[in-house]
């Protein structure tokens, strides 16, 4: 009957490894997704800055055309 505690400890160790492996996979997957989202948001931020410049130019043209 001394094999029961040994089997329980082995089962607990295997279960802990499975849980740790799953958690590691989830953290890695989410980190990758966040990196992709960050890159997309940075591209979008660049586009917004460019659009803001274009809007400022258009506003200057409209103001200049209204003064004439």
C-alpha positions in Angstrom: 0.0 0.0 0.0 3.0 2.3 0.1 2.7 2.8 -3.7 -0.5 4.9 -3.3 1.3 8.1 -2.0 4.0 7.7 -4.7 1.3 7.4 -7.4 -0.5 10.4 -6.0 2.7 12.5 -6.0 3.5 11.3 -9.6 0.0 12.2 -10.7 0.3 15.6 -9.0 3.6 16.3 -10.7 2.3 15.4 -14.1 -0.8 17.5 -13.5 1.4 20.4 -12.4 3.5 20.1 -15.6 0.4 20.0 -17.8 -1.0 23.2 -16.1 2.3 25.0 -16.3 2.7 24.0 -20.0 -0.8 25.3 -20.7 -0.2 28.6 -18.8 3.1 29.1 -20.7 1.4 28.5 -24.0 -1.4 31.0 -23.1 1.1 33.7 -22.0 3.2 33.2 -25.2 0.1 33.3 -27.4 -1.3 36.5 -25.7 2.1 38.2 -25.9 2.3 37.5 -29.6 -1.2 38.8 -30.1 -0.4 42.0 -28.1 2.7 42.5 -30.2 0.6 42.3 -33.4 -2.0 44.6 -32.0 0.7 47.1 -30.9 2.2 47.1 -34.4 -1.3 47.7 -35.9 -2.0 50.5 -33.6 1.4 52.1 -34.3 0.7 52.0 -38.0 -2.8 53.5 -37.4 -1.2 56.2 -35.2 1.1 57.1 -38.1 -1.8 57.3 -40.5 -3.7 59.6 -38.0 -0.7 61.9 -37.8 -0.5 62.0 -41.6 -4.2 62.7 -41.9 -4.0 65.5 -39.3 -1.3 67.1 -41.4 -3.4 66.8 -44.5 -6.4 68.3 -42.7 -4.3 71.2 -41.5 -3.1 71.9 -45.1 -6.7 71.7 -46.4 -7.8 74.1 -43.7 -5.1 76.6 -44.6 -6.1 76.3 -48.3 -9.7 77.0 -47.4 -8.8 79.9 -45.2 -6.5 81.4 -48.0 -9.3 80.9 -50.6 -11.8 82.7 -48.3 -9.5 85.7 -47.8 -9.3 86.4 -51.6 
